[in-house]
């Protein structure tokens, strides 16, 4: 973690909010959500992922993002509560 990032978040590893940074660059352009394809055995299909990322890059997008605001978040909360001692959901 960079010194700059650590100074802004107390060492938690989170990027500071853009509103708190005078030098922040505003988001602009298209930022598609990358979908993760899985094989039938629940492993990541890296071939499909590569194909998707190559196609996205060919479209001239400004960047990409991941879909952590989908139902997977609910699953991860439940999984963390089951696997991590003392983990509390809110």
Residue, then its C-alpha position, 0 to 999 in steps of 0.5 A: x500500500x502506498x504511503x499516500x493511501x495509508x495516510x488517508x485511510x488509517x492503514x485500512x487499505x481503502x482508497x480515499x473518497x474522491x471528494x476528499x482528494x483535491x487531485x482526484x480525477x473525475x470518472x468519465x467514459x464507459x466503465x463496463x462490468x466484467x462478468x466472471x464465467x465459470x466452468x461446470x466444476x465451479x472454477x473460473x473459465x479463464x479462456x472466456x474471461x480473456x475473450x471478454x476482456x479482449x473484446x471490451x478493450x477493443x471497444x475503446x472503453x475508459x476502464x472496467x469495473x467488477x460487479x460487487x453490487x450483485x447478489x454475490x455480496x449476499x453470498x459472501x456475507x453468509x460465507x464469511x459469517x460461516x468461515x471467519x470466527x467472530x465475523x459479524x454481519x450488519 
